[in-house]
Structure formats: structure tokens, C-alpha cells
Amino acid sequence: MKTKLTLITLFIFTLSACGQVVTPTSPTTDQTSLPPTTQTKEQPTETSAKPETLTVMTHDSFAASDEVIQTFEEEHNVNVRFLEAGDTGTAVNKAVLSKGNPLADVFYGVDNTFLSRALEEGIFIPYHSPLLDEIDDRFQLDDQNRALPVDYGDVCLNYQKAYFEENDLQPPRNLEDLTEPEYKGLLTVENPATSSPGLAFLLATIGHFGEDQYLEYWQQLVENDLNVVNDWETAYYSSFSQAGGSTPIVVSYGSSPPFEVIFAEEEIEEPPTAAVVAEGSCFRQIEFVGILKGTEKQELAQKWIDFMLSPTFQEDIPLNMFVFPVNENAELNETFQKYLAIPDETAEVSPQDISENREKWIREWTEAVLR
Amino acid sequence: MKLSSKIKIKQYLPYLLWILPLAFLGIFYFYPLGSIIQLSFSRGEGNALVSFWKAITDSTVRSVLGFTVWQATLSTLLTLLLGLPGAYLFARYQFRGKNFLRALMGVPFVLPTLVVAAGFNALLGPNGWVNTLLMDLFSLSSPPIQFLHTFGAILVAHVFYNTTIVLRVVGDFWSRLDPRFSQAAQVLGGNRWQTLREVTIPLLAPAVAAAALLVFIFDFTSFGVILILGGPQFATLEVEIYYQTISLFNLPLAATLSLLQLGMTLILTIIYTRLMNKISRPVQQRAERQTQRPLSTWRKKISAGAIIGILLLILTTPLIALGTRSITHLTPSQGGNQGLTLAFFKALTQNPQQSLFYVPPSTAIIVSLLYGAITVVFALILGLPAAWALARGRDNVLNKVLDPLLMLPLGTSAVTLGLGFIISLDQPPLDLRASPILIPLVHTLVAFPFVVRSLTPALKSIQPNLHQAAAVLGASPRQVFRHIDLPMIGRALLVAATFAFTISIGEFGATSLIVRPEFPTVPVVIYRLLSRPGTLNYGQAMALSTILMVFTLSGMLAIERFRIADIGEF
């Protein structure tokens, strides 16, 4: 028994030791230039090599290439620490609730459906980045530049090509087509109350048909045997016929077809799916970054934002996060250039309108579609 | 002098035992919860009481509450219906492969809901095995079984997840019940029904009630199952709290709903504790080798086979479907390739995008196991004194007040508590908001009630005269604990450890906490993979789920071995 206890104690100590070993982030980048022994006695000067830490809070879909982050870390002698705070809505709420004592220096990932919440709660301080000149005005939704656009993605209908070929049916061209009898029972959408692409698609219909007509459209979809699920994962991997489900049309992203090529099981030439990008049938989600009020590292945070808007980071975005750069000078990878369909015009609903009407629209939609 | 100090310690022992558990709950549960509820109401307009009353008299809220209670009640009854015969079989009979079966049936407990949904879909979906078979057999044109998005799917999934609770909590207790009680009853002329009703059920009631309470609270606060398998037609309080908090940021209403959920949990637990104080009594316990028999007759073997068959059918076919999916090609149309593949397992170890947050499966498994081990240690250190205090001082006022409160963490909305941590644990030395240690601490909060509930029935069943006898013979309280209590609760202790371990492995902490993306647990990586388009990502999620199943199974088998090697038997 004694030895057993000793073993357990040892085990616990090992565990806590392991816990400490794994705590610091990117251990490879620090301590490269200075021997640690003399460091403590030195006065911190301009040339001091002790890296600062910049904390970036994001949602759980954030990803980047190791190499790209390292270029920033090396250039500015800094450690970038990332904190993931759940899905977009959850992360924004956490940033809002901790605004008196922020968890991080920078927050990335608030999109146009949550932008008003972040701005009204005053969690960001403005920053007029010089790189904003390289970004199209239609992405710049905050005129005070508290939130700066980083990337965008379009929520569009996707369809399985094979189904329409086999059944000799024309794929849907736009939103209106879906109410036609030949598309009866073919569409799956996500619930806007629980899913972000679901909300985006609801907003697409509101932007496209107008606030007084969109419910009528949804009623027609219901009559045409619309299938509703709560989350994108179920829609795309259970309901969508591409993954063995029963509906060949699903609400997903404009970028999903090229990803079917990039992440195919075996190499394929053509994507098995396609996106419907006709005028006003997609909703554009734009993601923003901002400096959190209360940070002590404002200057460094500004450098990080410049970096996120620069082509180096911007070109790294698509393959990691499945969304697209806003910087005009960032070039897209070949597969995207080949297979990505970007809508010329998307359905527009302003962040202000979304914030004011979100509850009402979701309630009305729920009454019309689920009851 | 010495005598009086001894008496003092004895008098204050229940209070001393409570110090550690209460400090933990105070700092990591009540304080964050209180902070977020206070903040939520302060954001509302007008009187908090008025808005509270308005919310709970609202017809939508009432129907959500009604549905939540209804589905949880039905799910719990079905879980007992399936679990009790299984518990009986595991408790009273010896047969080959028992440990393996018991461990296997605990695997569902750790699987993420999205993965379970994929398993059920492969089995019962429109193009699943069962529907395809039925359509072929009876040449039907459309799938006859609609499973996803039905009330039945919710019930089946709850049974699938929670049967292991009944098997373990009841099964463990039952295996220690002295069979001579029922033998005596039969000798005295009682038939089997009378024996069951008059002897076995009353003796077993504390364990059954404890298991039922745990299962009910799990079903009552169900989130993923309702969302994914139930679909948009169904909403529990927990789903509504998430919607109000995240989507609408209506914190006052979310706090009201959280309080409502807590209130229900509290009422239920109070009823339970009252009931327990009435019916539980110390019973002489026996070692397993005295209570268990082999399956001697053919009739017994057939009944046992039937019980195991049904359990396997419900609890393991979705697992098999999952495992199969991870090793078969998912896109059969391309090149006619429909055979087996290991491509998804290989892809797990590759990082083509050189992503910063890519972790190999081995790292995720180590992180998961590490959190699991810490949770086991924390939960036992905190749960044992609490359970001991509860079992010893039955009439103690402190116990009466605290007993029902211990279950509250289980009935707490994860979203609410997660936000509570953000606003309360934000000052040094307790600025734990972004600390990795917060994750096992939260797992411990969930595991703690399980540990207490698994241990208390065993501790209570120790007859006080054993203690007295030991004390008379000159044993110190520590010796009494070491030589009497510990051996007698060894089994229950391991049940508790198993629960703490599986709760930690399966918990999907990212939804309610701040996480460090470099050190994700296995479920977090599975969700990451599933949230991306592309067959390869989906296949990898299935492959990693299969690895998770295998590791959980091995972990639980290891715990079973540990029992045989050490304190479990006496």
C-alpha cells in the first residue's frame, strides 16, 4: 500500500510537471538570441531581446500556418498567444463580458451578424491602419475603424452535381427556383436560431425578397417539403446527398466545392458539388479584427492588425479558415482560382438592421417554418 | 484531557470533512455562478423579480419546461428498464468476458454527440444499413424508418448514453448485497415476486434512486442530443438558455431560465435525499465471490444471453457502425472503389497546410488522458470526504443542508457557468480564465456529484457496530478508515474513478471555456474536423472517434484490473 501511495504521489507530481511544461506557447521561437543567465539583470532597452507576448482572442475556427505566424513573431520579437473562446457568438459574448479586464490584446472573428453587439458594447478602440487602403470599401462596415475587415465568406446553396445529371434535372439557378415543384423535397437548410450559416441564409432571403415578402417565400419552401436541421454539420454530413443523405441541395458556403477537391478522399479533377451564386442569392459574412479596450500593448496590437491585413497573412487565410482575403493584393491559390465561384452581388442587410431585428426575424421564421 | 480532545474531534469531524469540498465548490461553482446571475439581472430593465415571474409564466417557457421534464422522465424510465436487468446479471453471475462487456458499455458515455449522430445515421438513416436492408427485402421505394429528428431518437440516444450509469451504480451495490436475505425469504415461503418486492427492492432502492437521479439530471439538461438528433422541433431549457445567451444576448432571460433549471434540480434532489434518509439502512455486505454464481442451467444461460444481446444491440451497434465508417471509402462512386481503407487514419498524422494548431492524434490523446487523470485525482480527493461526512452524520444539520446542494453542478447550464468563470475568476491569484488547469477543474465539478453519489450508498451500508467494535479494540479513526471503510468501499471507489475518468474524456469543454488551441482534447479535435467540408475531413473525424473508443475501452479495462490487484476485494 505504501509503495502504491508513493507511486500515486509521484504520478500526480509528474502530471503537474507536465502541465507546466506544456503551458508556454510556441517554445521554439523564444530564447534564440540571448543566454537566459544575464537576462534578469539587464535594463529593458530598445534592443532587449526578451520577447513580449501578444494575446489574440478568437473563435474556435481560427487557424493559420505556423510559418506565417513565425514571420511576425521574429520580425517584432514577440510571442503570439492564441485563445479560443468557442463559436463566434460565444467568443463575442466573452469579449463583451470581460471588457473591464480584457483577456487579450486583440479580438479577431466578430462577423457582420454580431458586429453591432461588439461596437455597441464598446469593446474596441479605433485604429486607422494604412492597409485599409488596399481593402474595398464595401468590406469596411465600421466608419470609425474600431473593427477592421479581415476576410469574408459567402453562404450559398450547394448542390450535388451527380444527382441532377442522373435525374436529368436542371440544377437550381437562384432562390426562386426552389419553390418550383421539380425541387420538392430536395432542400435542407439550417435553423437560424442555432446555426450561423442558417442565420446567414435567412438574411439572404430577407435581403433578396425584402422584409415584407421573405416570409411568403419561406412558406412556399415549407409547402415544397423543406428539411430543417439545427447545425451545418448535420446538414452537410447527414442530410446532403453528397455524404449519403437524401437531399441534393443544402445551405453551405460558396467555398465548399473547392474544398471538396482539396480535401477529397482520393485525388479528383472536378468538385462533385457546385454553389449557386446568382445575383442576390448568397449572404456575405465578413469577419473583423479589433484592438480590445484596456490593452497595455496598443502599439504591438496595431502591428498585429497590420500584419493580419497584409498579403502574407491574407494569402494564408483560405486554406486554413476556408474564407477569403479582403486585401486586393492577396492572391488566391490555384485550386480556388479554378473552382471558386464568387457572387458578383450578394444580398445586403446591414449590421445595424441585423442587430435590431435578429430576434424578431428568427421568431417570425420559427412561427412560419417550424410550427 | 486526551479523551475530551478525542470527543471534540469526533464532534467536529463532519464539519472538518466538509472544509475541502465546500471551499472548492465555493470558489469554482457558487462564486462564478452567483457573479454571472447577478450581472445578468443587472443588465435587465426594471425589477429582477418581476422579469423572473414574467418569464416563468410565459407560455413558451412553460412548454419548454414541460417538454424538458417529460422527455427526461421517459428517458430515465427506459434507461432503468434496460439497465436494471443488466445490472442484475452483472451483479449476481459470473461469466466469461464480463469485465470486457461492462467496459464496452461505458464507451458511449464519452462520445461527442455529433459522432453518435453519425453512428446512428449510418445505422438508421435514410441510406443506413437497416433501411437499405428493409428496402431490398420488401422492395420498397422509400426508406421505411425515419429516425433522425424524432422524439424516439432523443429517447434512444439518452438510453444509449446513460445505461452505463445504471449498470455501474446499481450493479456495484447489488453485487455486494448478501444473497442470504432473499434466500431466507424464500425459505420462509415467499415466492420469487414476494422476495423481489419485499426484500430485494427495498434493499436495492438507495442505489436505484441514486442512479435514476443522475440519469434524470443528465437527460434534463440534455443539449447536443436534443439539438442534433431531436432537431429544430424540440427544445429543452438548456437549448433555450444557449439560444438566449449566444444568439440574442438576452442575459436576464437566460439567467432566469438557468435558475429555473437549477431550481428543478434542487427540488428533485431534496425529494431524493428525504426519501433516502427514510429508506436506506445499513446492510451487511458480502464479497463478490460469495454473492455471485456461475450461469448453471440452460434457462439461465438463455436469459443471460437475451439480456446481453439486447444491451449489445442498443449500446454497441452504433459504435460498430462508426468504426466501420472510419475504415471504408466514403465516396464509392469514384472509380468504383468500395472497399476498406486506412486513408483516414493516415491523414490524421499529416499536416499538409502546416497549420499552427495541427496536433497529431497522439498529442490529443495524451492531453485527454492527462486531464482525465487530474480529474480522477481531484474528484476523489473532494468527493471522498463529502461522501463520508454524508454517510456518517445522518442527523447533522450541515449534512441536511449540503446534501441536495452537491448535485447542483450537474444541473447547471454549461453556457451560464462558462460565462461566470470569465467574469469572476479574473483577478490574481485566481486569474484562471485562460489557464489550462480550468478544464480539469470544470470536469471535476461534473464528476464530483457522481463520485459522491457512487460512494455514499456504499459508505452508508457499513454497519456502525463494525466501527464500534474496531474502536473498542483500540483502533484509531484512521485505522478504522483504512481497515474497515476503505476495503468495503473499494469497489464503489473504482466506480467513482471510472465515472470521473469518462466524464473528463468525453466532456467537450470548448463550448463553455477559453481554450488553448495548441492542446486540444480528442473531442475538440473531432469537432474541428467535422466543421470543415471535404470527405477527407469527415473520414478523419470518424477515424479519431474510433481511436477515442479504443482508448476509452482500454482505460476502463485498466481500471477494472486495478480493482482486482488492490483494495477492491476483501
Interface residues (C-beta under 8 A of the other chain):
Chain A: K4 F11 I12 L15 C18 G19 V22 T23 T25 T55 M57 D60 S61 F62 A63 A64 S65 D66 E67 I69 F82 L83 E84 A85 G86 D87 G89 T90 N93 K94 V96 L97 S98 N101 L103 R117 A162 N191 A193 T194 L199 V228 V229 N230 D231 W232 E233 T234 Y236 Y237 S238 A243 G244 G245 S246 S252 Y253 S255 S256 F259 E260 I262 F263 A264 E265 E266 I268 P272 L319 N320 F322 R358 E359 I362 L370
Chain B: L39 L114 A117 A118 N121 G125 P126 N127 P143 L148 H149 L227 I228 G231 P232 Q233 V239 Y242 Y243 T245 I246 S247 L248 F249 N250 H329 L330 T331 S333 Q334 G335 N337 T341 A343 Q353 Q354 S355 L356 F357 V367 L370 A373 I374 V377 V415 G418 L419 I422 I423 D426 Q427 R433 A434 P436 I437 A510 T511 S512 L513 I514 V515 R516 P517 E518 F519 Y527 R528 L530 S531 R532 P533 G534 T535 L536 N537 Y538 G539 D566
